[in-house]
Amino acid sequence: MTLRLGTRGSTLAMAQSTTIAEAVRARTGRDVDLVEIVTPGDRSSAPIPQLGVGVFVSALRDALLAKEIDFAVHSYKDLPTAGAEGLVIAAIPTRADPRDALVARGGLTLNELPDDARIGTGALRRIAQINALGRRLTAVPLRGNIDTRLRKLAEGEFDAIVLANAGLVRIDRGGEATEVLDPLLMLPAPAQGALAVECREDDAELREILAALDDEYTRAAVTAERALLAELEAGCSAPIAALAEVAEGDEGPEIYLRGAVFSPDGGFALRLSRTGTLADAAEVGRALARDLREEGADNALGVQHDPHP
Ligand SMILES: NCc1[nH]cc(CCC(=O)O)c1CC(=O)O
């Protein structure tokens, strides 16, 4: 039987879904139909924080649960940290480049941008880190599909924009990055560059098919980053950054997790790291979150604590 892959219609979503559909076809010989699902997030141009974190995801999940589609491909970083009842992330394929990219008019790098350059970006995490550079750069709100953002840059609304390098590469515009930003300067969002392939929990046959697309190292890295995010209890628009990398250690592969929290003005920046085994990925994330909290992360997040616990 033909498998139905639900997807948003954006260039990025279509590119991601097409890649996964091809991989499933190649492995199983099964036909995969792409079914376009329009989400409220696609219809509105309001800022993401006002729309809510799950705005792109809920419509796909509803379609899965209603059996209108069999599986869906999400940008992992857009998923709320809470899972969905009755659904499972059946595959986390090998991650693309997790870093952010600068696209500047005139081919400029971050260092070459003039004082008072206007940098377009929607994410508080990026705004905070641009501010934390200590340069006289102005972060200007920008949202929309990647194509829309690139168009606004070309039209002269901004001197540069910052966006996920994986997104640029996936829509075949990776060549437009004028600098791929070192995580030391711009730590990415938890799970940036990774995909989540979701299906119904009770669909054993499809789960087995999708499991073949899973990448162990990517799953461990994303697990650590997302555990950190969940432990800090913040949605995707909070200024939290995390990047886990897997390297071969003396006793097998090891996870190296960096995490950071920022105040939006960049005046507060806290960066810490931890290492651990792949099997401990979630605990590495939670432990680093606790470290961050102990060192004052809540000052940046503005979390109110009971003064008399
Ligand atoms: N928030 C939107 C979004 N969701 C996923 C990507 C890019 C691809 C990825 O991170 O997997 C983007 C664009 C961006 O952040 O610039």
The ligand as an SDF file (V2000), in Angstrom:
LIG
                    3D

 16 16  0  0  0  0  0  0  0  0999 V2000
   12.4750   28.1140   12.9460 N   0  0  0  0  0  0  0  0  0  0  0  0
   12.2690   27.8020   11.6000 C   0  0  0  0  0  0  0  0  0  0  0  0
   13.1850   26.7330   11.1200 C   0  0  0  0  0  0  0  0  0  0  0  0
   12.9930   25.4590   11.4720 N   0  0  0  0  0  0  0  0  0  0  0  0
   14.0200   24.7170   10.9410 C   0  0  0  0  0  0  0  0  0  0  0  0
   14.8500   25.5690   10.2470 C   0  0  0  0  0  0  0  0  0  0  0  0
   16.0890   25.2240    9.5400 C   0  0  0  0  0  0  0  0  0  0  0  0
   16.4860   23.7920    9.4400 C   0  0  0  0  0  0  0  0  0  0  0  0
   16.8050   23.1100   10.7480 C   0  0  0  0  0  0  0  0  0  0  0  0
   17.2460   23.7220   11.7340 O   0  0  0  0  0  0  0  0  0  0  0  0
   16.6230   21.8990   10.7790 O   0  0  0  0  0  0  0  0  0  0  0  0
   14.3210   26.8450   10.3410 C   0  0  0  0  0  0  0  0  0  0  0  0
   14.8670   28.0600    9.7230 C   0  0  0  0  0  0  0  0  0  0  0  0
   15.8840   28.7820   10.5490 C   0  0  0  0  0  0  0  0  0  0  0  0
   15.9530   28.6030   11.7770 O   0  0  0  0  0  0  0  0  0  0  0  0
   16.6220   29.5930    9.9970 O   0  0  0  0  0  0  0  0  0  0  0  0
  1  2  1  0
  2  3  1  0
  3  4  1  0
  3 12  2  0
  4  5  1  0
  5  6  2  0
  6  7  1  0
  6 12  1  0
  7  8  1  0
  8  9  1  0
  9 10  2  0
  9 11  1  0
 12 13  1  0
 13 14  1  0
 14 15  2  0
 14 16  1  0
M  END
$$$$
